[in-house]
């Protein structure tokens, strides 16, 4: 059943500079994740699984690949009012600037939203990894006659200093808010959490950047052009004026803000029981249906490997790695702790036999690759050695980027034979 009370607004984020170079040629929601999906598939799938099928994705940087992905993926019945539309920042006579923040992005797009009937606006982030039933959040919002509901997740003292922290009463009504509190202030900011969370010392309620607003209140708040951001301005300024509910979520959730958290989230999928469960039919993650062939593997030792469809693999060993669609890995190569995003196309046998291509798509023979992210459509020659780790200094070249010991091979980069990083 289609939930006609709710309109979902997915915020595509700014320039995504902390995820550079993965965001050099694409917007943050379009970054490939888990070998075959894109980040934007996560909130869209959560919406579909919650029967919310009217969605806008707001973006302003490099939105072409995101547009293409959404157009090729989310097709609903002609007889349904369901849609997923991308709204890129547009200059109008009233707005001559780019989006100045999350609230400004919603404000500049309000004329699109107001064409629809809805009671509640569900505002989501486009760069988080989690599986959540938004229906339960909407139910809690209605039942408590809230005007704003904020999804919160209990965190420990170490993590609390990185988030906006809420304090709630025994009715889960938010009474105060502090942005990234100093650790010395934390004793005053504990909230009531479940026994399971107490056992894990998770006593502080962090905002997940997921909000429900009553339609009329959103219209009122968006009429004030002086506020640009939900987390920094709208929420702190309104918890005393409008009934604001904390909706506690205790499942897996991670904010993919930088290369380190992105790398960790992807490699976490190789765990025996991953925290992010791609195998739960009731929480299915949707993406583009590509009709790819099966993956072919010859002579490879696999240990905690996630292999997407359409791959041709002859490696010696793949360990704790995620291998994306259409990946090719040559003989005797070893891949450890690596996320290989794969390719958008195959080279034909005729092209390969013509010998005109010096280095083929994918990873060549006798390579050693560890602690790396290999972006789409890379060509890595034979005998290349990439050994990421804390011993490497942060650096950038035309073909690769090193951050916190993780080597990111840039999209469509060509790494010559015998090259060593």
Buried (B, 14 or more C-beta within 10 A) or exposed (E): EEBBBBBBBBBBBBBBEBBBBBBEBBBBBBBBBBBBBBBBBBBBBBBBBBBBBBBBBBBBBBBEBBBEBBEEBBEBEEEEEBBBBBBBBEEEEEBEEBBBBBBBBBBBBBEBBBEEEBBBBBBBBBBBBBBBBBBEBBEBBBEBEBBBBBBBBBBBBEBBBEBBBBBBEEEBBBBEBBEEBEEEEBEEBBBBBEEEBEEEEBBBBBBBBBBBBBBEBBBBBBEEEEBBBBBBBBBBBBBEEBBBBBBBBEEBBBBBBBBBBBBEBBBBBBEEEBBBEBEEEEBEBBBBEEEBEEBEBEEBEBEBBBBBBBBBBBBBBBBBBBBBBBBBBBBBBBBBBBBBBBBBEBBEEEEEEEEEEEBBBBBBBBBBBBBBBBBBBBBBBBBBBBBBEEEBEEEEEEBBBBBBBBBBBBBBBBBBBEBEB
